[in-house]
Amino acid sequence: MTRQNYIFTSESVSEGHPDKVCDRISDEIVDLVYREVKKVKPEDAKRYEQYAVSDPWRVRVACETLATTNRVVIAGEVRVPHTLLKKDKNGDVVLDANSHPVVNPSKFKSAARKAIREIGYEQNGFHWKTAKIDVLLHGQSPDIGQGVDNASDRQGEEGAGDQGIMFGYACRETPDLMPAPIYYSHKILELLAAGRHSGEGDVGKLGPDAKSQVTVRYVDGKAAEATQIVLSTQHLDGSWDSAKVRKVVEPFIREALGDLKIADDCNWYINPTGKFVIGGPDGDAGLTGRKIIVDTYGGAAPHGGGAFSGKDTTKVDRSAAYAARYLAKNVVAAKLADRCTIQLAYAIGVAQPLSVYVDMHGTGKVDEAVLERALRVVMDLSPSGIRRHLDLNRPIYAKTAAYGHFGRKAGRDGSFSWERTDLAKALKEAVTA
C-alpha cells in the first residue's frame, strides 16, 4: 500500500548555478552541431568538386564542461557529419563515408560566451567577455561509434550508444503531471529569473546563482501544504541581508506556489547564511551532469544514473529517458493510472530495449504486464524509433538545461516533444486489443 500521509522535499537550482551553467554550455554545443548539419548545401562543396549533404542522423556529441573562476573548459567528442558525395571512376555518385569536417573551434567558444551572457554573468570573477575558454573536443572514437553505426548495418536500425537503465514517471499532483515538490521548486526560480532579466526594481538586483527547496505535506495521497521553504539567491548589492532578500523574493515565492497552501507554521529559510554576493563558477566550480535529480523528478522517482546534457540522442541516457517520461505521462493522461513509473534497459549496439518494466503503484486500471506489452506496440523503442517518433534530431536542447527536462510545455520548434499526450488514445486501444 502506498503511503498516503507523509512529508517530501525536492530542490531546484537556477540557470546561473555553476553546474547549470555547464549543462547549458554543453547543450549549446549539441544545438550548434545540429544547426551546422542543416547549413550544408550542395554548393558548399563545389570547391571540393563534390557535393555535400547533411545528415542529422549521424550527429554524435558527448560534451562535458567545467567552469570555475573566469575559466571554461569544454571537452569530449563530436562528429559533425557533413557527408560528401563524389563521383567514382565510372561516373557514379557515391558516399565519401570518411568525410567529417570539423566545426571551427571559434564557434564553440562563441556558443559558450553567448550562453554565459544570456544567463547574466558580468561579474569580475566570471564574465562572458573575459572568461578564458578552452575547447578540447575531438572526433568520436570509432570503437564507440560502431555500437551505433555497425548495429544499423546489421539490424537495419541504430543500436543504443551505450548500456544503461532509464526511468520515466508521471502523476496527478500538478497540471503537468509532475510531483509537486520539484514542480514548485522549479516555478520559484523560473519566476525569479524572469524578474531578474526584466531588470525592474529590486528583483533586478539579484544575481544569476540561486537554489530553492520546497517541503510538501501530503494528506490522503495529495499535496496539501508547503511546510518548509528554502531559497538562497545571489544578490549584487552587498548591503543586503537575509531580511532584505526575503522582502524582495517572497512575493515571487507566493505567486509560484499558487494554489498550494503555505502552512501557518511554515518555516522560511531565505539566504540563511546571510550575504551571498560571490556566486556562480567564481564561488564554486561547476560540472556538466551533477544535477540529474533536479533535471528529472526531484527524487520522487528513480533515476538511472546517466546525465542528459551535452549528449546527442543516440545516447539512450537522454533519448530513452525522454521516451520513458513520454510513455508514463501518456499512461496517466489516458487515465490508465494515477501514478506510473516506467523503466527501459539497453545494451550498447542493441536496438530494442532488453526490458520494459511498469509500476503503477497500486493505482492502475489494467494489468501491468499487459501495459508493458502495449508500450512496445504503440512506440518503436529503439534509439532511431525514439528519435523519429519525438523528432529529436534538431537544435532544441539548450532550453532543457535549467528548470527540468520534464513538466515543460511542448514548443512549436519541436522542443519538449516528450511532454505531449498524443499517445493516450493509442495506449487505450492497445491495452484492450
C-alpha positions in Angstrom: 0.0 0.0 0.0 1.4 3.4 -1.0 1.8 5.8 1.9 -0.9 8.4 2.0 0.3 10.8 4.7 3.9 11.9 4.6 6.3 14.9 4.0 8.6 15.0 0.9 11.2 17.6 -0.2 12.7 18.4 -3.6 15.2 21.1 -4.7 15.9 23.0 -7.8 18.8 25.3 -9.0 18.7 28.3 -11.2 20.2 28.7 -14.7 23.1 30.5 -13.0 24.1 27.7 -10.7 27.6 26.6 -11.6 26.6 23.1 -12.7 23.7 24.5 -14.7 26.0 27.0 -16.5 28.0 23.9 -17.6 24.8 22.0 -18.6 23.7 25.0 -20.7 27.1 25.3 -22.4 27.2 21.6 -23.2 23.7 21.7 -24.6 24.6 24.8 -26.7 27.3 22.6 -28.3 24.7 19.9 -29.1 22.5 22.5 -30.7 25.3 24.1 -32.6 26.2 20.7 -34.2 22.6 20.1 -35.2 22.4 23.6 -36.7 25.7 23.1 -38.6 24.5 20.0 -40.4 21.4 21.8 -41.5 23.6 24.5 -43.1 25.3 22.3 -45.5 24.2 22.6 -49.1 25.5 21.0 -52.3 27.0 24.3 -53.4 29.1 24.5 -50.2 31.2 21.6 -51.5 31.9 22.9 -55.0 35.4 23.8 -54.1 36.0 20.1 -53.5 34.4 19.2 -56.8 32.0 17.2 -54.8 28.5 17.5 -53.4 27.7 17.8 -49.7 24.7 16.5 -47.9 23.8 17.0 -44.2 22.7 14.0 -42.2 21.5 14.8 -38.6 21.0 11.1 -38.0 24.8 10.8 -37.9 25.5 13.6 -35.4 27.4 12.4 -32.4 28.2 14.6 -29.4 29.4 13.8 -25.9 30.4 17.2 -24.4 31.4 17.9 -20.9 32.0 21.4 -19.5 34.0 22.6 -16.4 33.6 26.2 -15.2 35.5 28.0 -12.5 36.8 31.5 -11.8 36.9 33.2 -15.3 37.7 29.8 -16.9 35.6 27.4 -19.0 36.9 24.1 -20.3 34.9 22.2 -23.0 35.9 18.6 -23.6 34.6 15.5 -25.2 33.9 14.1 -28.6 31.9 15.3 -31.6 31.1 14.1 -35.1 29.7 16.6 -37.5 28.5 14.6 -40.5 29.0 16.8 -43.5 28.9 13.8 -45.7 30.4 14.4 -49.1 29.1 12.8 -52.3 31.6 12.2 -55.1 31.8 10.5 -58.5 33.7 7.3 -58.7 35.8 6.3 -61.8 32.6 5.0 -63.5 31.0 8.4 -63.1 28.5 7.1 -60.4 27.8 9.2 -57.4 29.0 7.5 -54.2 29.3 8.4 -50.5 32.7 9.5 -49.1 31.9 7.9 -45.8 35.1 9.2 -44.1 34.3 12.9 -44.5 33.5 14.5 -41.2 34.7 18.2 -41.4 35.3 19.7 -38.0 33.4 22.8 -36.8 35.7 25.8 -36.3 36.6 25.9 -32.5 35.7 29.6 -32.5 32.1 28.7 -33.0 32.1 26.6 -29.9 33.7 29.4 -27.9 31.1 31.8 -29.3 28.3 29.5 -28.2 29.7 29.3 -24.7 30.1 33.1 -24.4 26.6 33.6 -25.7 25.2 31.2 -23.1 27.1 32.9 -20.2 25.9 36.4 -21.4 22.2 35.3 -21.7 22.4 33.7 -18.2 23.6 37.1 -17.0 27.2 36.8 -15.7 29.1 40.1 -15.9 31.0 39.9 -12.6 34.7 40.3 -12.0 35.2 36.6 -11.3 33.1 35.3 -14.2 32.3 37.5 -17.1 31.1 36.4 -20.6 33.6 38.7 -22.3 36.7 38.0 -20.3 36.4 34.3 -19.3 39.1 32.1 -20.9 37.5 29.3 -22.9 39.4 26.2 -23.8 37.9 23.8 -26.4 39.2 20.3 -26.2 36.7 18.5 -28.3 37.9 15.7 -30.6 36.5 13.2 -33.0 34.3 10.3 -31.8 36.1 7.1 -31.1 35.4 4.6 -33.8 35.2 1.9 -31.2 32.2 3.7 -29.6 30.7 4.8 -32.9 30.5 1.2 -34.2 28.0 0.4 -31.5 25.5 2.6 -33.2 26.7 2.5 -36.8 27.5 -1.1 -37.3 24.3 -2.1 -35.5 22.4 -0.2 -38.1 24.1 -2.2 -40.8 23.3 -5.5 -39.1 19.9 -4.8 -37.8 18.5 -2.1 -40.1 18.2 0.2 -37.1 20.5 2.0 -34.7 22.0 0.3 -31.8 22.0 2.0 -28.4 25.0 4.3 -27.9 25.7 2.7 -24.5 24.2 0.4 -22.0 22.1 1.7 -19.2 18.7 2.0 -17.5 16.3 4.9 -17.8 13.2 5.8 -15.9 10.1 7.8 -16.7 7.5 9.0 -14.2 4.2 10.8 -14.1 1.5 11.5 -11.5 -1.6 13.6 -11.0 -0.2 16.1 -8.4 0.2 19.0 -10.8 -1.3 20.1 -14.2 1.9 19.0 -15.9 1.6 15.5 -14.3 4.8 16.1 -12.2 5.5 15.6 -8.5 4.5 18.8 -6.5 7.8 19.5 -4.6 10.0 19.7 -7.8 7.3 21.4 -9.7 7.1 24.3 -7.2 10.8 24.4 -6.6 11.3 25.0 -10.4 8.5 27.5 -10.5 10.0 29.7 -7.8 13.3 30.0 -9.7 11.7 30.5 -13.1 9.7 33.5 -11.8 12.7 35.0 -10.0 14.8 34.6 -13.2 12.1 36.3 -15.3 12.0 39.2 -12.8 15.8 39.4 -12.7 16.1 39.5 -16.5 13.4 42.3 -16.6 15.8 44.5 -14.6 12.9 46.1 -12.9 13.0 47.2 -9.2 15.0 45.3 -6.5 14.5 41.9 -8.2 16.7 43.2 -11.0 19.5 43.4 -8.4 19.5 39.6 -7.8 22.4 37.6 -9.3 22.1 34.6 -11.6 23.0 31.9 -9.0 20.2 30.5 -6.8 18.8 27.4 -5.2 15.3 26.6 -4.0 13.8 23.8 -1.9 10.2 23.1 -1.1 8.9 20.6 1.5 5.3 19.4 0.9 3.0 17.7 3.3 0.8 15.0 1.7 -2.6 14.2 3.2 -4.6 11.2 1.8 -2.0 11.0 -1.0 -2.5 14.6 -2.2 -0.2 17.6 -1.9 -1.8 19.6 0.9 0.6 22.4 2.0 4.2 23.6 2.0 5.8 23.2 5.4 9.3 24.4 4.6 10.6 26.9 2.0 14.3 27.4 1.4 15.8 29.9 -1.0 19.4 31.0 -1.4 19.9 33.6 -4.1 22.8 35.7 -5.2 22.4 39.5 -4.9 24.6 42.2 -6.4 24.1 44.8 -3.6 26.5 43.8 -0.8 24.5 45.7 1.8 21.5 43.4 1.6 20.9 41.0 4.4 18.5 38.0 4.7 15.6 40.2 5.7 16.0 42.4 2.7 16.3 39.4 0.3 13.1 37.9 1.8 11.2 41.1 1.2 12.3 41.0 -2.4 11.6 37.4 -3.2 8.6 36.5 -1.0 6.0 37.8 -3.5 7.5 35.7 -6.2 7.5 32.6 -4.0 3.9 33.1 -3.1 3.0 33.5 -6.7 4.9 30.4 -7.7 3.1 28.3 -5.1 -0.2 29.4 -6.4 -3.0 27.2 -5.0 -0.6 25.2 -2.8 -1.3 26.3 0.7 1.6 27.7 2.8 1.2 26.1 6.2 0.5 28.5 9.1 3.7 27.2 10.8 5.8 27.1 7.6 9.5 27.7 8.2 11.1 30.1 5.8 14.8 30.0 5.2 15.8 32.8 2.9 19.6 33.2 2.4 20.0 31.6 5.8 23.8 32.2 5.8 23.3 35.9 5.2 25.2 37.7 2.4 25.5 35.9 -1.0 27.3 38.2 -3.4 30.1 36.0 -4.9 28.2 33.3 -6.8 28.3 31.1 -9.9 31.5 29.5 -11.1 33.6 32.1 -9.2 32.2 30.9 -5.9 32.0 27.2 -6.7 33.3 25.2 -9.7 30.6 23.7 -12.0 30.5 20.5 -14.0 28.1 19.1 -16.6 25.7 16.4 -15.3 25.9 17.0 -11.5 22.2 17.9 -11.1 20.4 14.9 -12.6 17.8 14.7 -9.9 16.9 18.4 -10.4 16.7 17.5 -14.1 14.1 14.8 -13.5 11.6 14.3 -10.7 13.3 15.7 -7.6 13.8 12.3 -6.1 10.2 11.3 -6.3 11.1 8.6 -8.9 14.2 6.6 -9.6 17.0 7.9 -11.9 19.1 5.5 -14.0 22.3 7.4 -13.3 23.1 9.0 -16.7 23.1 12.7 -17.2 21.3 14.3 -20.2 23.1 17.5 -21.1 25.8 17.5 -23.7 24.7 14.3 -25.4 23.1 13.6 -28.8 20.1 11.4 -28.8 21.8 8.2 -29.9 22.7 8.2 -26.2 19.8 6.5 -24.5 20.7 8.3 -21.3 18.9 11.1 -23.0 16.5 9.8 -25.6 15.2 6.8 -23.7 14.7 8.9 -20.6 12.6 11.2 -22.7 10.7 8.2 -24.2 10.1 6.8 -20.7 8.6 10.1 -19.5 6.5 10.4 -22.6 5.1 6.9 -22.1 4.5 7.4 -18.4 2.8 10.8 -19.0 0.5 9.3 -21.6 -0.4 6.4 -19.3 -1.6 8.8 -16.7 -3.2 11.1 -19.3 -5.1 8.1 -20.7 -6.4 7.5 -17.1 -4.9 4.1 -17.0 -3.2 5.0 -13.7 -2.8 7.9 -11.3 0.9 7.3 -10.9 3.2 5.5 -13.3 6.9 4.6 -13.3 8.5 3.1 -16.4 12.0 1.6 -16.7 13.7 0.9 -20.0 17.0 -1.0 -20.2 19.5 -1.1 -23.1 22.8 -2.7 -24.2 25.4 -1.0 -26.4 24.9 -1.9 -30.1 21.5 -3.5 -29.5 18.5 -1.6 -30.9 15.4 -2.7 -28.9 15.3 -2.4 -25.1 16.3 -5.5 -23.1 13.4 -5.0 -20.8 10.4 -2.8 -20.2 9.1 -2.5 -16.7 5.9 -0.7 -15.4 4.9 0.1 -11.9 1.5 1.8 -11.4 1.9 2.0 -7.6 -1.4 0.3 -7.0 -3.4 2.9 -9.0 -3.6 1.0 -12.3 -6.7 0.3 -14.2 -5.1 -2.5 -16.3 -2.6 -5.3 -15.6 1.0 -4.0 -15.6 2.2 -6.9 -17.8 -0.5 -6.0 -20.4 0.7 -2.4 -20.4 4.3 -3.5 -20.7 3.5 -5.3 -23.9 1.3 -2.4 -25.2 4.1 0.1 -24.8 6.2 -1.8 -27.3 3.3 -1.9 -29.7 2.5 1.9 -29.7 6.1 3.1 -29.9 9.3 1.8 -31.5 11.7 2.0 -28.5 14.9 1.6 -30.5 17.1 4.8 -30.4 16.2 5.5 -34.1 12.5 4.8 -33.3 12.5 7.2 -30.4 14.4 9.9 -32.3 11.9 9.6 -35.2 8.7 9.5 -33.0 9.7 12.5 -30.9 11.6 14.3 -33.8 14.8 14.7 -31.7 17.3 15.4 -34.5 17.1 19.2 -34.1 18.7 22.1 -32.0 16.2 22.1 -29.1 18.4 21.2 -26.1 19.8 24.4 -24.6 16.4 25.3 -23.2 16.3 22.0 -21.3 19.4 22.8 -19.3 17.6 24.7 -16.5 14.3 24.2 -14.6 14.0 20.5 -15.5 13.7 18.4 -18.6 10.1 17.3 -17.7 6.9 19.1 -16.8 7.6 21.7 -19.6 5.4 22.9 -22.4 5.9 21.3 -25.8 7.1 24.1 -28.1 6.4 24.9 -31.8 10.0 24.4 -32.6 9.7 20.8 -31.5 11.2 21.2 -28.1 9.9 19.1 -25.2 8.0 16.9 -27.7 8.1 14.2 -25.0 5.6 16.2 -23.0 2.8 15.7 -25.5 0.0 13.4 -24.6 -0.9 12.4 -28.1 -0.3 8.7 -27.5 -3.1 8.3 -24.9 -5.7 7.1 -27.4 -3.4 4.5 -28.9 -2.5 3.2 -25.5 -6.1 2.8 -24.5 -6.7 0.8 -27.7 -3.6 -1.3 -27.3 -4.4 -2.5 -23.8 -7.9 -3.6 -24.8 -6.9 -5.2 -28.1 
